[in-house]
Amino acid sequence: MKTVELAVIVVGVGTWLLRFLPMAGTRIFSRMPEKSFRYKMLLSLGPAAIAALVTVSLSSLLKAHDFSLLEIFSLAAGVVAVAAVQRLTDNLALSTLAPALAYGVIHSVPHWLG
C-alpha cells in the first residue's frame, strides 16, 4: 500500500470518528450533571472549534506580511458572520459554515468580476 493511500484511509477514518463519536456520546452527555467539569468541558468544545478556525485563517495572513484590502475585508466578513450567526441562532454548525462561506464569497468576488 502506498503512503498516499494509507494517508487517505487514516484521514477518512479520522473524519468518520469525528462525526460518529459525538453522536454516540449524546446519551452519556445528556445524563451528565450540568455542574460537572466534564459537562462544562464538552460544552466548550464548539466555541473552541470556531476559535481554532479563526486562528488558522489569521495565521496565513500573518505569514504573508503583506495584507491586501481584500484579505482584510474577507477576514472581517468571516468574523462578523461568526458573531452574527452565533448571536441570532446559537447553532454551532451554522456558526462554523457561515464565516467560511462569507470569507470565500468575498475573497472570490474579484475573480468573478475580472
C-alpha positions as a Markdown table, in Angstrom:
| # | Residue | x | y | z |
|---|---|---|---|---|
| 1 | Met | 0.0 | 0.0 | 0.0 |
| 2 | Lys | 1.4 | 3.4 | -1.0 |
| 3 | Thr | 1.9 | 6.1 | 1.6 |
| 4 | Val | -0.7 | 8.3 | -0.1 |
| 5 | Glu | -3.4 | 5.6 | 0.0 |
| 6 | Leu | -2.6 | 5.0 | 3.7 |
| 7 | Ala | -2.9 | 8.7 | 4.5 |
| 8 | Val | -6.3 | 8.8 | 2.7 |
| 9 | Ile | -7.5 | 5.9 | 4.7 |
| 10 | Val | -6.3 | 7.4 | 8.0 |
| 11 | Val | -7.8 | 10.7 | 7.2 |
| 12 | Gly | -11.1 | 9.1 | 6.2 |
| 13 | Val | -11.3 | 7.0 | 9.4 |
| 14 | Gly | -10.4 | 10.1 | 11.5 |
| 15 | Thr | -13.1 | 12.2 | 9.8 |
| 16 | Trp | -15.7 | 9.4 | 10.3 |
| 17 | Leu | -14.8 | 9.2 | 14.0 |
| 18 | Leu | -15.1 | 13.0 | 14.4 |
| 19 | Arg | -18.6 | 12.7 | 13.1 |
| 20 | Phe | -19.6 | 9.4 | 14.8 |
| 21 | Leu | -18.2 | 9.8 | 18.3 |
| 22 | Pro | -20.2 | 13.0 | 19.3 |
| 23 | Met | -23.4 | 11.3 | 18.1 |
| 24 | Ala | -22.6 | 8.1 | 20.0 |
| 25 | Gly | -21.8 | 10.1 | 23.1 |
| 26 | Thr | -25.1 | 12.1 | 23.3 |
| 27 | Arg | -26.7 | 9.6 | 25.6 |
| 28 | Ile | -23.8 | 9.9 | 28.0 |
| 29 | Phe | -23.7 | 13.7 | 27.7 |
| 30 | Ser | -27.5 | 14.0 | 28.4 |
| 31 | Arg | -27.2 | 12.1 | 31.6 |
| 32 | Met | -24.2 | 14.2 | 33.0 |
| 33 | Pro | -24.9 | 16.6 | 35.8 |
| 34 | Glu | -24.8 | 20.2 | 34.4 |
| 35 | Lys | -22.4 | 21.3 | 37.1 |
| 36 | Ser | -19.8 | 18.7 | 36.4 |
| 37 | Phe | -16.4 | 19.6 | 35.0 |
| 38 | Arg | -16.7 | 17.1 | 32.1 |
| 39 | Tyr | -20.1 | 18.6 | 31.1 |
| 40 | Lys | -18.7 | 22.1 | 31.0 |
| 41 | Met | -15.6 | 20.9 | 29.2 |
| 42 | Leu | -17.6 | 19.2 | 26.5 |
| 43 | Leu | -19.9 | 22.1 | 26.1 |
| 44 | Ser | -17.0 | 24.4 | 25.4 |
| 45 | Leu | -15.6 | 22.3 | 22.5 |
| 46 | Gly | -17.9 | 24.1 | 20.0 |
| 47 | Pro | -16.6 | 27.6 | 20.6 |
| 48 | Ala | -13.1 | 26.2 | 20.8 |
| 49 | Ala | -13.5 | 24.8 | 17.3 |
| 50 | Ile | -14.6 | 28.2 | 16.0 |
| 51 | Ala | -11.6 | 29.8 | 17.6 |
| 52 | Ala | -9.3 | 27.2 | 16.0 |
| 53 | Leu | -10.8 | 28.0 | 12.6 |
| 54 | Val | -10.2 | 31.8 | 13.1 |
| 55 | Thr | -6.6 | 31.1 | 14.2 |
| 56 | Val | -5.9 | 29.1 | 11.1 |
| 57 | Ser | -7.4 | 31.9 | 8.9 |
| 58 | Leu | -5.3 | 34.5 | 10.7 |
| 59 | Ser | -2.1 | 32.6 | 10.6 |
| 60 | Ser | -2.0 | 32.5 | 6.8 |
| 61 | Leu | -2.3 | 36.3 | 6.8 |
| 62 | Leu | 0.4 | 36.8 | 9.4 |
| 63 | Lys | 2.8 | 34.7 | 7.4 |
| 64 | Ala | 2.2 | 36.8 | 4.3 |
| 65 | His | 3.3 | 40.1 | 5.9 |
| 66 | Asp | 1.6 | 42.0 | 3.1 |
| 67 | Phe | -2.1 | 42.4 | 3.8 |
| 68 | Ser | -4.3 | 43.3 | 0.9 |
| 69 | Leu | -7.5 | 45.1 | 1.4 |
| 70 | Leu | -9.4 | 42.1 | 0.0 |
| 71 | Glu | -7.8 | 39.7 | 2.6 |
| 72 | Ile | -8.6 | 42.1 | 5.5 |
| 73 | Phe | -12.2 | 42.6 | 4.2 |
| 74 | Ser | -12.7 | 38.8 | 3.7 |
| 75 | Leu | -11.5 | 38.1 | 7.2 |
| 76 | Ala | -13.6 | 40.8 | 8.7 |
| 77 | Ala | -16.7 | 39.4 | 6.9 |
| 78 | Gly | -15.9 | 36.0 | 8.4 |
| 79 | Val | -15.6 | 37.3 | 11.9 |
| 80 | Val | -18.8 | 39.3 | 11.6 |
| 81 | Ala | -20.6 | 36.2 | 10.2 |
| 82 | Val | -19.5 | 34.1 | 13.2 |
| 83 | Ala | -20.7 | 36.7 | 15.7 |
| 84 | Ala | -24.0 | 37.4 | 13.9 |
| 85 | Val | -25.0 | 33.8 | 13.3 |
| 86 | Gln | -24.0 | 32.7 | 16.8 |
| 87 | Arg | -25.9 | 35.6 | 18.3 |
| 88 | Leu | -29.0 | 35.0 | 16.1 |
| 89 | Thr | -29.3 | 31.2 | 16.0 |
| 90 | Asp | -26.9 | 29.8 | 18.7 |
| 91 | Asn | -26.3 | 27.0 | 16.1 |
| 92 | Leu | -22.7 | 25.8 | 16.1 |
| 93 | Ala | -22.9 | 24.2 | 12.7 |
| 94 | Leu | -24.2 | 27.4 | 11.1 |
| 95 | Ser | -21.7 | 29.5 | 13.1 |
| 96 | Thr | -18.9 | 27.4 | 11.5 |
| 97 | Leu | -20.3 | 27.3 | 8.0 |
| 98 | Ala | -21.4 | 31.0 | 7.6 |
| 99 | Pro | -18.0 | 32.6 | 8.1 |
| 100 | Ala | -16.3 | 30.1 | 5.7 |
| 101 | Leu | -19.0 | 30.9 | 3.2 |
| 102 | Ala | -18.7 | 34.7 | 3.8 |
| 103 | Tyr | -14.9 | 34.6 | 3.5 |
| 104 | Gly | -15.0 | 32.5 | 0.4 |
| 105 | Val | -17.6 | 34.7 | -1.4 |
| 106 | Ile | -15.9 | 38.0 | -0.5 |
| 107 | His | -12.5 | 36.6 | -1.5 |
| 108 | Ser | -13.8 | 35.3 | -4.8 |
| 109 | Val | -15.7 | 38.4 | -6.0 |
| 110 | Pro | -12.6 | 39.9 | -7.8 |
| 111 | His | -12.2 | 36.7 | -9.7 |
| 112 | Trp | -15.9 | 36.7 | -10.8 |
| 113 | Leu | -15.7 | 40.3 | -11.9 |
| 114 | Gly | -12.3 | 40.1 | -13.7 |
